[in-house]
Amino acid sequence: MAEFHFIEDYEKHVAQLMRDHPIDEAMSLAVGGAYDIIGRIEAEVLIKNGLSDGMRLADIGCGSGRTAVALARRLRIDYDGYDIIQALLDYAESKTPHSYKFHMNRAVKLPAPNAAFDYICAFSLFTHLLHEETFIYMRDCHRVLKTGGKLLFSFLEFRMPSLWNVFEATVKQYEASTRPHLNMFLERGAIEVFSARIGFRVEKFIDADAPVLDEHALGQSICVMVK
Ligand SMILES: C[S@@+](CC[C@H](N)C(=O)[O-])C[C@H]1O[C@@H](n2cnc3c(N)ncnc32)[C@H](O)[C@@H]1O
């Protein structure tokens, strides 16, 4: 991966959180916090957009299982989670049913055969990758999805005022010469081009501030693509 988003940086960050906080708090902070409510919002948006009982789901960048825990309460699915940090995978595994499988995967491709999945989700993953890496990952998602399968992912975009705050905060970190995590914005136009080049159809965009669960929004914009 690129120089300014080394895996070792994430590992150090997670290790520091684990030293500074009780485990549940550390594992929540490691994926951006609000473990319970964000997990429930993520599960809700997946269900509203077609994830249902009996499907096989790949959760890429699954982190500490925020989405998986919420999904296990609502659906009976075959679940495979992928991440680059072992401590997060271990925690996720400890919080979810035995049938849920978690995999270390540091490639921007999935170690799975063609047409293996009905559904793929990626919450706040492409926000941390270069566009080229996102494109490679999306292309591989297309390969491992069945025809008619969906890829649902969240993204950062400049047009949403709440997301502009994320950009400004990152600018401030650069100005202060700290080394922030990569926060990569991905505009709808770029997503449309990636999608068309790969062979997906964009089914829908959801604004970052659109209510998903009661009055709660996810806080990142969402795209749903169909193979
Ligand atoms: C902001 S967290 C979100 C976690 C989870 N999707 C959620 O919503 O709770 C981003 C996650 O992406 C993981 N990640 C970063 N780069 C990755 C890559 N190339 N492949 C898989 N996971 C990656 C990080 O380790 C982290 O767990």
The ligand as a MOL file (V3000), in Angstrom:
LIG
                    3D

  0  0  0     0  0            999 V3000
M  V30 BEGIN CTAB
M  V30 COUNTS 27 29 0 0 0
M  V30 BEGIN ATOM
M  V30 1 C -13.3310 2.9800 9.6250 0
M  V30 2 S -13.0480 1.2550 9.7910 0 CHG=1
M  V30 3 C -14.6470 0.6110 9.4300 0
M  V30 4 C -14.8550 -0.7970 9.9070 0
M  V30 5 C -16.1980 -1.4330 9.5980 0
M  V30 6 N -16.4580 -1.5060 8.1690 0
M  V30 7 C -17.3030 -0.6920 10.3100 0
M  V30 8 O -18.0730 0.0060 9.6580 0
M  V30 9 O -17.3690 -0.8030 11.5310 0 CHG=-1
M  V30 10 C -12.0980 0.8720 8.3290 0
M  V30 11 C -11.5530 -0.5460 8.3580 0
M  V30 12 O -10.9280 -0.8340 7.1090 0
M  V30 13 C -9.7940 -1.6330 7.3740 0
M  V30 14 N -8.9230 -1.5600 6.1930 0
M  V30 15 C -8.1100 -0.5890 5.7790 0
M  V30 16 N -7.5050 -0.9170 4.6240 0
M  V30 17 C -7.9620 -2.1420 4.2870 0
M  V30 18 C -7.7380 -3.0450 3.1960 0
M  V30 19 N -6.9060 -2.7580 2.2160 0
M  V30 20 N -8.4140 -4.2200 3.1790 0
M  V30 21 C -9.2840 -4.5330 4.1650 0
M  V30 22 N -9.5300 -3.7260 5.2320 0
M  V30 23 C -8.8800 -2.5600 5.2820 0
M  V30 24 C -9.2210 -1.0590 8.6530 0
M  V30 25 O -8.3660 -1.9770 9.3120 0
M  V30 26 C -10.5160 -0.7980 9.4380 0
M  V30 27 O -10.8990 -1.9200 10.1840 0
M  V30 END ATOM
M  V30 BEGIN BOND
M  V30 1 1 1 2
M  V30 2 1 2 3
M  V30 3 1 2 10
M  V30 4 1 3 4
M  V30 5 1 4 5
M  V30 6 1 5 6
M  V30 7 1 5 7
M  V30 8 2 7 8
M  V30 9 1 7 9
M  V30 10 1 10 11
M  V30 11 1 11 12
M  V30 12 1 11 26
M  V30 13 1 12 13
M  V30 14 1 13 14
M  V30 15 1 13 24
M  V30 16 1 14 15
M  V30 17 1 14 23
M  V30 18 2 15 16
M  V30 19 1 16 17
M  V30 20 1 17 18
M  V30 21 2 17 23
M  V30 22 1 18 19
M  V30 23 2 18 20
M  V30 24 1 20 21
M  V30 25 2 21 22
M  V30 26 1 22 23
M  V30 27 1 24 25
M  V30 28 1 24 26
M  V30 29 1 26 27
M  V30 END BOND
M  V30 END CTAB
M  END
